[in-house]
Amino acid sequence: MYHLNKFCNIIFELRKERGWTQTLFAEKLGISPQSISKWECGIGYPDVTLFPLIAELFEVDIGVLFGQSKEEDESMNYDNEKKFVFEPLHRVEFLVGNECDIRVTEKEDEKAYLEINGDNSFIEFLGIENNNGILRINVKNPTGSDTKWIPYDRGNYSKRNMITLHTGKEHCQIYVINYLDLNCYESEIDDHINQWIFMKERL
């Protein structure tokens, strides 16, 4: 069972760790400071859609908001996941040599967020470089081939490799280069979100 008195203490401590006022925290969430005050007094709690954003702002697993200790969070196995936070980006370059899905959201924010999910080889051979707002992501081919994509051992990981990026800017230059023989399917999900799917057709 979820206890409001536990959440009010958690949200208060996380906010204080950042040195944020209730007003500043409210501004980041796009809500009123009175809402934050109610949460911390234990007489209300956020809309369910806000929990992922709150966890993202505090850079904790969403389970921490529900009472999981940060020590438990830090000891969890994240071999198949990596997260990064940057200053807002004005240019992003993807060099793609492995099967993956790329989703980019271009919206104004105080920070840029990058999340990588994939098999161990996908993550191991991924190169990420941020230089003064120019982010370069090299999705390297684990087999080392520079001419064609070759299947490799993905271990027990069966999901699609996924790169999710929130640029922190509404107008960010995005360049996507497919350097192997992968098929690329591009789609515009809405005015702010674009997606690229790289895959090799199986015979």
N, C-alpha and C positions, 0 to 999 in steps of 0.2 A: 504494500500500500504506500502511496506517495504522501509524504507529510509536508504541509506548507511551512511548518516551523523549521524544518531542515533546509528547505529551499531558501527561506529568507536569510538564514545565516550564511549559506553558501554564496548567494549573490552579493551579499554585503562584503564578505571577505574578498571575493574576486575583484569587486569594484575598488576596494581600498588598496589592494595590491598594485593596481594600475595607477592609483592616485587620482582617479576620476571622481568628479562630483556627480551627484544624481542628475544634474542638468546636462552635463557633458555626456554621460552614459545614455540618457534619454535621446539626445540629439543624434547619437550614432545609430540608435534603433528607429528613429523617426517617430517617437511617441512623446507623451508629456512627462515631465519630471514627477508629477503626482502618481503616475503609474509605478515608477521605480520605488517611490516612497511606500506605496501600498504593498509591493512585493516584499520589501525589507521589513515591513511591520507585520507580515504574515497574514494580511487580510485580502490578499489577491495573488494571482500568479499569471504569467504571460500566456498569450494565445499560443497554441501548440506550434504554429508556424514560425514563431520567434525563437524557439529553442535552438535550432541549428545556427541561426545568426548570432545568438548570445554566445554559444560555444565557440564559434569562429572568432568573435571579437576578443574573447578571453584566451583564445588559443589553447583550449582544453577539449578533451573528448566529451561528447554530449552526456556520457554517463556520469561525469563529474557533477553535472547539474542535478542529477538524480541521486547523489549521495555516494557515488564511487570515489574512493580516495585518489588523489593525484598520483600517489605512489603506485597504486594499482594501474592507473592509466599509463604511467611511464614504463611499467614493467611488461605491458602487453606486447605481443609480437607484431611489429609493423614491417616485417620483411617485404610484404607485398604492397606497402603504402608509404608515400613520402609527401610531406607538405612543406610549402615555402611561403613566406610573406615578404613582399618587396614594397618599395615606394611605387606609386603609380607609373605605369610603363607607357612610353610613347612609340615604341617599335618592338615587334616580336617576330623572330625568325624561327621557323620549324624546318629542320632538315630531316626527312623521314626515310628510314631504311628498314623499318620493321612494321608488322601489322599492328594497327592501333586505331582508336577513335580519339579525335581531338575536338574538344568543345571550347569555344572562346566566347566570353561575355564581355562586351564593351560598355561599361557604365561608370559614371563618376563615383569615386570612393576615395577614402583616405589612404587605402592600401591596395596592393595587388595581391592576389592569392593564386597559388599554383598547387594542384593536387595531382599526384601520380599514383595510379593503381595498375598493377600488372604482375606478371610472373617474375621470378627472381632474375632471370637473364635480361628481361626487358629493362628492369630497374638498374641492374648492375652496369649495363652498357649505355645508359642514358647520360648524356652530357648536358649540364645546365650552367650557363654563364650569364651573369647580369652585369652590364657595364653602363652606368649612368643612364638607366632607364631603357636600355636596349637589351632585351632578353633573347638569348640564343639557346634553343633546345635542340640538341642533336640526338635523334632517336636512332641509335646505331644498330646495325645488323649484327646479331650475336654470332653468326657463323663467319663473319669477316669478309664475306663476298662483297665486291663492289660492282657486280654486274647483275646479279639476280638474287631473289629471295629464296632461301632454302629452309625447310622446316627444321626446328630445333626442339630439344627437350624442354618442355614447359613445366616439368614436375607435376604436381597435383593441381596446379592452377588452371582452371578451365574457362574462366571469364575472359571477356575481351580486355586487352590492354587499353587503359584509358588515361588521357591527359585532360584535365579540366583547368582552365585559366580564366580568372577574372582580372581584366587589365587595370582597373582603377581609373581608366580614362574612357570617355565616350568615343573619342576619335583616336584610335591607335592604329598605326600601320601594321598590318599582318601579312607576312610572307610565308607561304607553305611550299616547300620544294620536295618532290618525290624523286629520290635519286636511284631507286631500284625499279624493278618491273612490277611494282604493286599497282593494283587498280585503285583509283581515288574517286570517291563519291562525295561531292560537296553539296551542302544544303544550308539554307538560311532558315533557322527555326523561328525567329522573329526579327524585329528591327535591330536588336542588340546582340543576338546570339547566332553564331555560325558554327557549323560542324563539318568535319572532314572524316571520312571513314576510309582507312587504308586496309586492303585485304588482297590476298592472292587467291584467285579462283582455283578450286580443287578440280582436278580432272576426274 
